[in-house]
Amino acid sequence: MKRIIFPNENGGICILVPTLEYLKNHTVEELAVKDVPVGRPYKIVDASEIPSDRTFRNAWEYAE
């Protein structure tokens, strides 16, 4: 499963999780174009790259 990550306006990270229902008719790339704010950089990553421990989630960073 893939996730879309992008930096938000407050310096944090947003993570978009596509639903299986959406993926029946669309791609992850289409979701990124639709939902990531215009001009904002983003990455499509494997779900395994997102830390499962949310203790320090405010310290997560986005690097291009």
Steps between C-alpha positions, in 0.01 A plus 500: 500500500620849417472830685536859382702730724545875469597790724222715641504877551593463869820303435340163577428204277170396345441135413229406251380141519315387188201276560462169320171631361678799340775279359246285316458779244799731555873498564693635795648758263150621409419540869815707553409732211146533635570549873851639550485882499617653172872573500572290807767231454401142582634146501328167453651251743434148624291486815791320668705824476256681731597451866242298689602657832320834513670615822723749317271569204543876541871452430447328163657691212452509125818496291499529122 
